[in-house]
Amino acid sequence: MSQCILPDDELMSPGHLGCQGCGAGNAMRFALKGLGPKTVIVMPACCWSVIDGPFPHSAIGVPVFHTAFETAGSTASGIKAGLVMRGDSETEVVAWAGDGGTFDIGLQALSGAAERNEDFIYVCYDNEAYMNTGIQRSGATPLGAWTTTTPTKFPKENPKKNILDILVAHRIPYATTTSIAYPEDMIAKFQKARSIRGTRFVHIFAPCPTGWKTAPELTIELARLATETLMFPLLEVFDGERYVVSKPRRIRPVAEYVKVQGRFRHLTDVDIERMQKEADRNWRRLLAKEQVSAAEAAN
Amino acid sequence: MKIVMEGNHAVSYGAKAAEVDVIAAYPITPQTQIVELLSEMCASGELNAKFIKVESEHSAMAAAVGASAAGARAFTATSSQGLLLMHEMLHWAVGARLPIVMANVNRSVGPPWNVWTDQNDTLSQRDVGWLQVYCESNQEVFDTVLHSFWVSEKLSLPTMLILDAFYLSHTSEIVDVMEAEEARKFLPPFEPKQFLNPADPLSFGNLTAPDAYYELRYEIDQDLRRGIDLMKQADKEFEKLYGRSYGIIEEYRTDGAEILLFTSGTITGTSRVVIDEWRDRGKKVGLVKMRLFRPFPVDDVRRICRSAKKIAVIDRNIGFSIGGIWAQEIRAALYGSGYYRPVFGYIAGIGGRDVTPDTVNEILEHVEHLEKPDQDVYWIGVKHEPVHSTR
């Protein structure tokens, strides 16, 4: 887990349009603490297109450019090039996309930008479905979850896409996961990302009480449980090679995470056991990758 | 400096003279040479610009949108399917009020695959709010790149300059090119009114309710209309400096003409020869070359048509079930003019089929012998035997 001194500066104002207990709101607040004011946010269609507030208001104190759903990676590439040509190499360009805009419709533009190693930070705040349009499944929706397009009689039958692996396969200089349950970790990772050049990918776990059918006051707790149950491990990958995995102080059973969420209410013990096996398998593979990369670095 | 070059390279030299800051492009036949030469120019340092080699045309326009929003002079080029893929971002460039300039090489749309010229790619983008300028020669292509930035940056609206596949894109002609220093007399460096700047943190494109969205669209409509006079002004300023002028519409031998033939693109060049022959035979025919399609110059079209008796329009495109698109626009412009002129709509040359002097003769003979059209559209040269292979 990365650590830092929490910056006092607040670049996000109250009065935004997030739902009660919205994890994406915390995500932006902490991200901006790590990024600072010399930042331009590129925002494709996502919950934050609404959360930021209607014209003529904006809840965040940095420039925002709203762009089409699938273009965070490509628009950010253009903005960075434009700023550099105007003599501003210092401003950090940050693409700020949801899971739909990253895992699904925006994957092509993101992959293109990552392959070109464009110099910006791509953030995916992940609430595991198309929440802004009313809770439809995305490539980030976990196995077994209810959404309005995966009803309880036919819940999601495929596991969550491993977006971090996809980005790591592009061998970008920095790819990391973080969570709103760990503000210090998130802020420190944004500070670190800012100090690296090239494409940097930050995957933020951000629960959505509205879409997960959970109590708003449980948002932070759920995010912590996701990490402690190994459903969303925190890790960093440098240059597509070197893995650094944060090990939770104690590992909890997946059932503790699942049973408090309305979107998983229909699951049987057998289903939950399957999720547990999937989480264990992913964790083992992750630790193995870390070991291999450490051994390679030692050689 | 005069250089023999193909139309595609005239675009590249135009972009270089305009000192573009950011180019984002994706390869597509027959546009590819434009970006090949530009990438060479960037690599050699001859042109100080960032070239973003995106993974699709959709991303090309998105990157151009981003660069322009950051306050840079942004350029791209495409054709056919590429333009269609960009469609969403064409709207974005307009709504975000960004003065991007793009060259489009007119190429047919699939299926079936066909790389030859027709105008359906660009004309099907007619309502997105871009300016559209159609070119006849490689010199005009070069000059129009500069006109386009000049006008776009005054309007905060994007411009598409358009050239025919192969008939211009791959045809060599003499082009008088100028260096950036010389071009700067006409086109000063881009000074954006608003751009992404952390010192002045504005938010662009936020959720906007009906109480304000409506006026934003009204402003685009008003500003695009101003493009007619600005294009004329650009042409005049350019002529003062460099001695070349095209107007937004060119009237060729229209004095006393009873029949006016409307063309666009390279069909114009062929038609000039035919009009000369008809004039030599004492026939009262004239040629009208349409250069500006958007904004549509309604008043100019009305003025020009008033003195004639019949209007013939050659369309290298088809609005399925309703006829050629230029003919539709000209008919719409004349409606409400207070006078009536019959408009004969002719379809020719789609999919790159050759439009020869014979084609133009056939059209003129047809219009000459009819008082008014008996069909809303005439397809010239349709082969009525089956075109499918008979196995």
Boltz contact constraints between the chains, C-beta under 6 A:
constraints:
  - contact:
      token1: [A, 37]
      token2: [B, 198]
      max_distance: 6.0
  - contact:
      token1: [A, 38]
      token2: [B, 198]
      max_distance: 6.0
  - contact:
      token1: [A, 40]
      token2: [B, 196]
      max_distance: 6.0
  - contact:
      token1: [A, 50]
      token2: [B, 207]
      max_distance: 6.0
  - contact:
      token1: [A, 54]
      token2: [B, 207]
      max_distance: 6.0
  - contact:
      token1: [A, 55]
      token2: [B, 206]
      max_distance: 6.0
  - contact:
      token1: [A, 55]
      token2: [B, 208]
      max_distance: 6.0
  - contact:
      token1: [A, 58]
      token2: [B, 203]
      max_distance: 6.0
  - contact:
      token1: [A, 61]
      token2: [B, 201]
      max_distance: 6.0
  - contact:
      token1: [A, 62]
      token2: [B, 201]
      max_distance: 6.0
  - contact:
      token1: [A, 63]
      token2: [B, 196]
      max_distance: 6.0
  - contact:
      token1: [A, 63]
      token2: [B, 201]
      max_distance: 6.0
  - contact:
      token1: [A, 63]
      token2: [B, 202]
      max_distance: 6.0
  - contact:
      token1: [A, 64]
      token2: [B, 203]
      max_distance: 6.0
  - contact:
      token1: [A, 65]
      token2: [B, 69]
      max_distance: 6.0
  - contact:
      token1: [A, 65]
      token2: [B, 196]
      max_distance: 6.0
  - contact:
      token1: [A, 65]
      token2: [B, 204]
      max_distance: 6.0
  - contact:
      token1: [A, 66]
      token2: [B, 205]
      max_distance: 6.0
  - contact:
      token1: [A, 68]
      token2: [B, 88]
      max_distance: 6.0
  - contact:
      token1: [A, 68]
      token2: [B, 92]
      max_distance: 6.0
  - contact:
      token1: [A, 71]
      token2: [B, 62]
      max_distance: 6.0
  - contact:
      token1: [A, 74]
      token2: [B, 54]
      max_distance: 6.0
  - contact:
      token1: [A, 74]
      token2: [B, 59]
      max_distance: 6.0
  - contact:
      token1: [A, 74]
      token2: [B, 62]
      max_distance: 6.0
  - contact:
      token1: [A, 74]
      token2: [B, 63]
      max_distance: 6.0
  - contact:
      token1: [A, 75]
      token2: [B, 62]
      max_distance: 6.0
  - contact:
      token1: [A, 75]
      token2: [B, 66]
      max_distance: 6.0
  - contact:
      token1: [A, 77]
      token2: [B, 52]
      max_distance: 6.0
  - contact:
      token1: [A, 77]
      token2: [B, 63]
      max_distance: 6.0
  - contact:
      token1: [A, 78]
      token2: [B, 63]
      max_distance: 6.0
  - contact:
      token1: [A, 78]
      token2: [B, 66]
      max_distance: 6.0
  - contact:
      token1: [A, 78]
      token2: [B, 67]
      max_distance: 6.0
  - contact:
      token1: [A, 79]
      token2: [B, 66]
      max_distance: 6.0
  - contact:
      token1: [A, 79]
      token2: [B, 70]
      max_distance: 6.0
  - contact:
      token1: [A, 81]
      token2: [B, 22]
      max_distance: 6.0
  - contact:
      token1: [A, 81]
      token2: [B, 50]
      max_distance: 6.0
  - contact:
      token1: [A, 81]
      token2: [B, 52]
      max_distance: 6.0
  - contact:
      token1: [A, 81]
      token2: [B, 67]
      max_distance: 6.0
  - contact:
      token1: [A, 82]
      token2: [B, 22]
      max_distance: 6.0
  - contact:
      token1: [A, 82]
      token2: [B, 67]
      max_distance: 6.0
  - contact:
      token1: [A, 82]
      token2: [B, 70]
      max_distance: 6.0
  - contact:
      token1: [A, 82]
      token2: [B, 72]
      max_distance: 6.0
  - contact:
      token1: [A, 83]
      token2: [B, 70]
      max_distance: 6.0
  - contact:
      token1: [A, 85]
      token2: [B, 21]
      max_distance: 6.0
  - contact:
      token1: [A, 85]
      token2: [B, 22]
      max_distance: 6.0
  - contact:
      token1: [A, 85]
      token2: [B, 50]
      max_distance: 6.0
  - contact:
      token1: [A, 85]
      token2: [B, 72]
      max_distance: 6.0
  - contact:
      token1: [A, 86]
      token2: [B, 71]
      max_distance: 6.0
  - contact:
      token1: [A, 91]
      token2: [B, 198]
      max_distance: 6.0
  - contact:
      token1: [A, 109]
      token2: [B, 59]
      max_distance: 6.0
  - contact:
      token1: [A, 112]
      token2: [B, 54]
      max_distance: 6.0
  - contact:
      token1: [A, 112]
      token2: [B, 55]
      max_distance: 6.0
  - contact:
      token1: [A, 112]
      token2: [B, 59]
      max_distance: 6.0
